[in-house]
């Protein structure tokens, strides 16, 4: 329950950041990777990508993450341990996203490592 509510909140938060970046840099849907004709300034393209990638990355791992959660509940059988793992993973993904959004992608590494540690 709580873990999936937090996942929904994180997904929504990162989705709103993506929507704001699309508005700020004038990148309409369905474009994912604007080129120099769409967004002339290199720095703006970079910031757009840094703003939308955390959401895309989360979408890419949600299916795997949810499958792991259910597998762990079935195998481990301890909901408390699984809940802590879910919360740790989501904190890692949150830190990953916040660091990425700054425009310095290398800053996402600690959040990635934390999320990966709890996903296993």
PAPA-454871 format. One record per residue: z, x, y of N, C-alpha, C, O in turn. Coordinates in Angstrom, 1 decimal, decimal comma. Each point is the difference from the previous one (the first is absolute). Example, Ala and Ser with C-alpha at 12.3 -4.5 7.8 and 13.67 -1.06 7.14 Angstrom:
BEGIN
[atom [7,8 13,2 -5,7] [0,0 -0,9 1,2] [0,0 0,9 1,2] [0,7 1,0 0,0]],
[atom [-1,4 -1,4 1,1] [0,0 0,9 1,1] [0,8 -0,8 1,1] [0,1 0,5 1,1]],
This chain:
BEGIN
[atom [0,0 0,8 -1,2] [0,0 -0,8 1,2] [0,0 0,8 1,3] [-1,0 0,0 0,7]],
[atom [2,1 0,8 -0,5] [0,1 0,7 1,2] [-1,0 1,1 0,2] [-0,6 0,1 1,1]],
[atom [0,3 0,6 -2,2] [-1,0 1,0 0,0] [-1,4 -0,5 0,4] [-0,7 0,6 0,8]],
[atom [0,4 -1,8 -1,3] [-1,4 -0,5 0,3] [0,0 -0,6 1,4] [-1,0 0,1 0,6]],
[atom [2,1 -0,6 -0,1] [0,1 -0,4 1,4] [-0,2 1,2 0,9] [-0,7 -0,1 1,0]],
[atom [1,4 1,2 -1,3] [-0,2 1,3 0,8] [-1,4 0,5 -0,1] [-0,6 0,5 1,0]],
[atom [0,0 -0,6 -2,2] [-1,4 0,4 -0,1] [-0,9 -0,9 0,9] [-0,9 0,5 0,6]],
[atom [1,1 -1,8 -0,6] [-0,7 -0,9 0,8] [0,1 0,4 1,5] [-0,9 0,0 0,8]],
[atom [2,2 0,3 -0,4] [0,3 0,4 1,4] [-0,7 1,3 0,4] [-0,6 0,1 1,1]],
[atom [0,6 0,8 -2,0] [-0,7 1,3 0,3] [-1,5 -0,2 0,1] [-0,7 0,5 0,8]],
[atom [0,2 -1,3 -1,8] [-1,5 -0,3 0,0] [-0,4 -0,7 1,3] [-1,0 0,4 0,6]],
[atom [1,8 -1,3 -0,1] [-0,2 -0,7 1,2] [0,1 0,9 1,2] [-0,9 -0,1 0,9]],
[atom [1,9 0,9 -0,8] [0,2 0,9 1,1] [-1,2 1,0 0,1] [-0,6 0,1 1,1]],
[atom [0,2 0,5 -2,2] [-1,1 0,9 0,0] [-1,4 -0,7 0,3] [-0,8 0,5 0,7]],
[atom [0,7 -1,8 -1,1] [-1,1 -0,8 0,3] [-0,1 -0,3 1,5] [-1,1 0,0 0,6]],
[atom [2,2 -0,2 0,0] [0,0 -0,3 1,5] [-0,3 1,3 0,7] [-0,7 -0,1 1,1]],
[atom [1,1 1,2 -1,5] [-0,4 1,3 0,6] [-1,5 0,2 -0,1] [-0,6 0,4 0,9]],
[atom [0,1 -0,7 -2,1] [-1,5 0,0 -0,2] [-0,7 -0,9 1,0] [-1,0 0,4 0,6]],
[atom [1,5 -1,6 -0,5] [-0,7 -1,0 0,9] [0,1 0,5 1,5] [-1,0 -0,1 0,8]],
[atom [2,1 0,7 -0,4] [0,2 0,5 1,3] [-1,0 1,2 0,3] [-0,5 0,1 1,0]],
[atom [0,4 0,7 -2,0] [-0,9 1,2 0,1] [-1,5 -0,5 0,1] [-0,8 0,5 0,8]],
[atom [0,5 -1,5 -1,5] [-1,4 -0,6 0,1] [-0,2 -0,5 1,4] [-1,1 0,1 0,6]],
[atom [2,1 -0,8 0,0] [-0,1 -0,5 1,3] [-0,1 1,1 1,1] [-0,8 0,0 0,9]],
[atom [1,7 1,0 -1,1] [0,1 1,1 1,0] [-1,3 0,8 0,0] [-0,5 0,4 1,1]],
[atom [0,0 -0,1 -2,3] [-1,2 0,9 0,0] [-1,3 -0,8 -0,2] [-1,1 0,6 -0,2]],
[atom [1,2 -1,9 0,3] [-1,2 -0,9 -0,1] [-0,8 0,2 -1,3] [-1,2 0,2 0,1]],
[atom [1,9 -0,2 -1,2] [-0,7 0,1 -1,3] [0,1 -1,3 -0,7] [1,0 -0,4 -0,5]],
[atom [-2,1 -0,4 0,5] [0,0 -1,3 -0,7] [0,0 0,1 -1,5] [-0,4 0,9 -0,6]],
[atom [0,9 -2,0 0,0] [-0,1 -0,2 -1,4] [-1,5 -0,1 -0,4] [-0,7 -0,7 0,9]],
[atom [0,2 1,1 -1,9] [0,6 0,7 -1,2] [0,0 1,5 0,1] [0,2 0,7 -1,0]],
[atom [-0,6 -0,1 2,2] [-0,1 1,4 0,0] [1,3 0,7 -0,3] [1,1 -0,4 0,5]],
[atom [-1,2 1,4 -1,4] [1,1 0,8 -0,4] [0,1 1,4 0,7] [1,0 0,5 0,4]],
[atom [-2,2 0,0 -0,3] [-0,1 1,4 0,5] [-1,1 0,1 1,2] [-1,2 0,2 -0,3]],
[atom [1,6 -0,5 1,5] [-0,9 0,0 1,1] [-0,6 1,4 0,2] [0,7 1,0 -0,1]],
[atom [-2,0 -0,9 0,5] [-0,5 1,3 0,3] [0,0 0,2 1,5] [0,5 -0,8 0,8]],
[atom [-1,2 1,9 -0,3] [0,1 0,3 1,4] [-0,7 -1,0 0,9] [0,3 -0,1 1,2]],
[atom [-1,2 -0,7 -1,8] [-0,6 -1,1 0,8] [0,9 -1,1 0,3] [0,0 -0,7 1,0]],
[atom [0,8 0,4 -2,0] [1,0 -1,1 0,1] [1,2 0,3 0,9] [0,4 -0,8 0,8]],
[atom [0,1 2,0 -1,1] [1,2 0,5 0,8] [-0,4 1,4 0,4] [0,2 0,9 -0,7]],
[atom [-0,6 -0,8 2,0] [-0,6 1,3 0,4] [1,0 1,2 0,0] [-0,4 1,1 -0,3]],
[atom [1,6 -1,3 0,7] [1,0 1,1 0,1] [0,5 0,4 -1,4] [0,5 -0,9 -0,8]],
[atom [-0,6 2,1 0,5] [0,5 0,6 -1,3] [1,5 -0,3 -0,2] [0,4 -0,4 -1,1]],
[atom [0,4 0,6 2,2] [1,4 -0,3 -0,1] [0,3 -1,4 -0,3] [0,9 -0,3 -0,8]],
[atom [-1,6 -0,6 1,4] [0,2 -1,5 -0,3] [-0,4 -0,3 -1,5] [0,7 -0,8 -0,6]],
[atom [-1,7 1,4 0,1] [-0,4 -0,2 -1,4] [1,1 0,5 -0,9] [0,4 -0,7 -1,0]],
[atom [0,1 1,9 1,3] [1,1 0,6 -0,7] [1,3 -0,9 0,0] [0,6 -0,3 -1,1]],
[atom [-0,3 -0,2 2,3] [1,2 -0,9 0,1] [-0,2 -1,3 -0,8] [0,9 -0,5 -0,5]],
[atom [-2,1 0,0 0,6] [-0,3 -1,3 -0,7] [0,2 0,2 -1,5] [0,7 -0,8 -0,7]],
[atom [-1,2 1,9 0,2] [0,1 0,3 -1,5] [1,5 0,2 -0,3] [0,4 -0,5 -1,1]],
[atom [0,3 1,2 1,9] [1,4 0,2 -0,3] [0,8 -1,3 0,1] [1,1 -0,1 -0,7]],
[atom [-1,5 -0,8 1,5] [0,7 -1,3 0,1] [-0,3 -0,9 -1,2] [0,9 -0,8 -0,5]],
[atom [-2,1 0,8 -0,1] [-0,4 -0,9 -1,0] [0,2 0,5 -1,4] [0,1 -0,7 -1,0]],
[atom [-0,1 2,0 0,8] [0,2 0,6 -1,3] [1,3 -0,3 -0,8] [-0,1 -0,3 -1,2]],
[atom [1,2 0,2 1,9] [1,2 -0,4 -0,7] [-0,1 -1,4 -0,7] [0,5 -0,1 -1,1]],
[atom [-1,1 -0,8 1,8] [-0,2 -1,3 -0,6] [-0,9 0,0 -1,1] [0,2 -0,5 -1,1]],
[atom [-1,3 1,3 1,2] [-1,0 0,1 -1,1] [0,6 0,7 -1,2] [-0,1 -0,5 -1,1]],
[atom [0,9 1,5 1,4] [0,6 0,7 -1,1] [1,0 -0,8 -0,7] [0,1 0,0 -1,3]],
[atom [0,7 -0,9 2,0] [0,9 -0,9 -0,7] [-0,7 -1,0 -0,8] [0,4 -0,3 -1,2]],
[atom [-1,5 -0,2 1,7] [-0,8 -1,0 -0,8] [-0,5 0,6 -1,3] [-0,1 -0,6 -1,0]],
[atom [-0,3 1,9 1,1] [-0,5 0,7 -1,2] [1,0 0,2 -1,1] [-0,3 0,0 -1,1]],
[atom [1,6 0,1 1,5] [1,0 0,2 -1,0] [0,9 -1,2 -0,4] [0,8 0,1 -1,0]],
[atom [-1,0 -1,2 1,6] [0,8 -1,2 -0,2] [-0,1 -0,4 -1,5] [1,0 -0,3 -0,6]],
[atom [-2,2 0,1 0,1] [-0,1 -0,4 -1,4] [0,7 0,9 -1,0] [0,7 -0,5 -0,9]],
[atom [-0,9 1,8 1,1] [0,6 0,9 -0,9] [1,5 0,0 0,1] [0,8 0,0 -0,9]],
[atom [-0,3 -0,1 2,2] [1,4 -0,1 0,3] [0,7 -1,2 -0,7] [1,0 0,1 -0,6]],
[atom [-1,6 -1,3 0,8] [0,5 -1,2 -0,6] [0,0 0,1 -1,5] [1,0 -0,5 -0,6]],
[atom [-2,0 1,0 0,0] [-0,1 0,2 -1,5] [1,2 0,9 -0,4] [0,6 -0,3 -1,0]],
[atom [-0,4 1,4 1,7] [1,1 0,9 -0,3] [1,4 -0,7 0,1] [0,8 0,2 -0,9]],
[atom [-0,7 -1,0 1,9] [1,3 -0,8 0,2] [0,2 -0,9 -1,2] [1,1 0,1 -0,6]],
[atom [-2,0 -0,8 0,2] [0,1 -0,9 -1,2] [0,2 0,7 -1,3] [0,8 -0,4 -0,8]],
[atom [-1,5 1,5 0,7] [0,2 0,9 -1,2] [1,4 0,5 -0,1] [0,6 0,1 -1,0]],
[atom [-0,1 0,4 2,2] [1,4 0,5 0,0] [1,0 -1,0 -0,3] [1,0 0,3 -0,7]],
[atom [-1,2 -1,5 1,2] [1,0 -1,1 -0,2] [0,0 -0,3 -1,5] [1,1 -0,2 -0,6]],
[atom [-2,3 0,2 0,0] [-0,1 -0,3 -1,5] [0,6 1,1 -0,8] [0,8 -0,2 -0,9]],
[atom [-1,1 1,5 1,2] [0,5 1,1 -0,8] [1,4 0,4 0,3] [0,8 0,1 -0,9]],
[atom [-0,5 0,1 2,2] [1,4 0,4 0,4] [1,0 -1,2 -0,1] [1,1 0,2 -0,5]],
[atom [-1,6 -1,3 0,9] [0,9 -1,2 -0,1] [1,1 -0,1 1,0] [0,8 -0,9 0,0]],
[atom [-0,7 1,9 0,9] [1,1 0,0 1,0] [-0,6 -0,3 1,3] [-0,7 0,8 0,6]],
[atom [0,9 -2,0 -0,1] [-0,6 -0,4 1,2] [0,5 0,8 1,2] [-0,8 0,2 1,0]],
[atom [2,0 0,2 -1,0] [0,6 0,8 1,1] [-0,8 1,3 0,2] [-0,3 0,4 1,1]],
[atom [0,1 0,3 -2,2] [-0,8 1,3 0,0] [-1,4 -0,3 0,5] [-0,5 0,8 0,9]],
[atom [-0,1 -1,8 -1,4] [-1,4 -0,4 0,5] [0,0 -0,3 1,4] [-0,9 0,3 0,8]],
[atom [1,9 -1,1 -0,3] [0,1 -0,4 1,4] [0,1 1,3 0,9] [-0,7 0,0 1,0]],
[atom [1,5 0,9 -1,4] [0,2 1,2 0,8] [-1,3 0,8 0,0] [-0,4 0,6 1,1]],
[atom [-0,3 -0,5 -2,2] [-1,3 0,7 0,0] [-1,0 -0,7 0,9] [-0,8 0,7 0,7]],
[atom [0,8 -2,0 -0,7] [-1,0 -0,8 0,9] [0,4 0,3 1,4] [-0,9 0,3 0,8]],
[atom [2,1 -0,4 -0,4] [0,4 0,3 1,4] [-0,3 1,4 0,4] [-0,5 0,3 1,1]],
[atom [0,8 0,7 -2,0] [-0,3 1,4 0,3] [-1,5 0,2 0,2] [-0,5 0,7 0,9]],
[atom [-0,3 -1,3 -1,7] [-1,5 0,0 0,1] [-0,5 -0,5 1,3] [-0,8 0,6 0,7]],
[atom [1,4 -1,8 -0,3] [-0,4 -0,6 1,2] [0,4 0,8 1,3] [-0,7 0,0 1,0]],
[atom [1,9 0,6 -1,1] [0,4 0,8 1,1] [-0,9 1,2 0,1] [-0,4 0,4 1,1]],
[atom [0,0 0,2 -2,2] [-1,0 1,1 0,0] [-1,3 -0,4 0,6] [-0,5 0,7 0,8]],
[atom [0,0 -1,9 -1,2] [-1,3 -0,5 0,6] [0,1 -0,3 1,5] [-0,9 0,2 0,7]],
[atom [2,1 -0,7 -0,3] [0,2 -0,3 1,4] [0,0 1,3 0,8] [-0,7 0,1 1,0]],
[atom [1,4 1,0 -1,5] [0,1 1,3 0,7] [-1,4 0,6 0,0] [-0,5 0,6 1,0]],
[atom [-0,3 -0,8 -2,1] [-1,3 0,5 -0,1] [-0,9 -0,6 1,1] [-0,7 0,7 0,7]],
[atom [0,8 -2,0 -0,6] [-0,8 -0,8 1,0] [0,4 0,4 1,4] [-0,9 0,2 0,9]],
[atom [2,1 -0,1 -0,6] [0,5 0,3 1,4] [-0,5 1,4 0,4] [-0,4 0,2 1,1]],
[atom [0,5 0,7 -2,0] [-0,4 1,4 0,3] [-1,6 0,0 0,2] [-0,4 0,7 0,9]],
[atom [-0,3 -1,4 -1,8] [-1,4 0,0 0,1] [-0,5 -0,5 1,4] [-1,0 0,5 0,6]],
[atom [1,6 -1,6 -0,2] [-0,4 -0,7 1,2] [0,1 0,9 1,3] [-0,7 -0,3 1,0]],
[atom [1,5 1,3 -1,1] [0,2 0,9 1,2] [-1,3 0,8 0,3] [-0,1 0,6 1,1]],
[atom [-0,8 -0,5 -2,1] [-1,2 0,8 0,2] [0,1 1,3 -0,6] [-0,9 0,8 0,1]],
[atom [2,0 -0,5 -0,7] [0,2 1,3 -0,7] [0,2 -0,3 -1,5] [1,1 -0,1 -0,5]],
[atom [-2,3 0,0 -0,2] [0,1 -0,4 -1,4] [0,9 0,9 -0,9] [0,5 -0,5 -1,0]],
[atom [-0,4 1,8 1,3] [0,9 0,8 -0,9] [1,4 -0,4 0,0] [0,8 0,3 -0,9]],
[atom [-0,4 -1,1 2,0] [1,4 -0,4 0,1] [0,3 -1,1 -1,1] [1,2 -0,4 -0,1]],
[atom [-2,2 -0,1 -0,6] [0,2 -1,1 -0,9] [0,6 0,5 -1,4] [0,4 -0,7 -0,8]],
[atom [-0,5 2,0 0,6] [0,4 0,6 -1,3] [1,4 -0,3 -0,5] [0,1 -0,4 -1,1]],
[atom [0,9 0,5 2,0] [1,4 -0,4 -0,5] [0,1 -1,4 -0,5] [0,6 -0,3 -1,1]],
[atom [-1,2 -0,6 1,8] [0,0 -1,4 -0,4] [-0,8 -0,2 -1,3] [0,4 -0,8 -0,9]],
[atom [-1,5 1,5 0,7] [-0,8 0,0 -1,2] [0,8 0,4 -1,2] [0,0 -0,6 -1,0]],
[atom [0,7 1,8 1,2] [0,8 0,5 -1,1] [1,1 -0,9 -0,4] [0,3 -0,2 -1,1]],
[atom [0,4 -0,3 2,2] [1,1 -1,0 -0,3] [-0,5 -1,2 -0,8] [0,6 -0,4 -1,0]],
[atom [-1,7 -0,2 1,5] [-0,6 -1,1 -0,7] [-0,4 0,3 -1,4] [0,2 -0,8 -0,9]],
[atom [-0,8 1,9 0,7] [-0,4 0,5 -1,3] [1,2 0,2 -1,0] [-0,1 -0,4 -1,1]],
[atom [1,1 1,0 1,7] [1,2 0,2 -0,9] [0,6 -1,3 -0,5] [0,4 0,0 -1,1]],
[atom [-0,4 -1,0 2,0] [0,6 -1,3 -0,5] [-0,9 -0,8 -0,8] [0,4 -0,9 -0,7]],
[atom [-1,7 1,2 0,8] [-1,0 -0,8 -0,7] [0,0 0,5 -1,5] [-0,4 -0,8 -0,9]],
[atom [0,9 2,0 0,6] [0,0 0,4 -1,3] [1,3 -0,3 -0,7] [0,2 0,4 -1,1]],
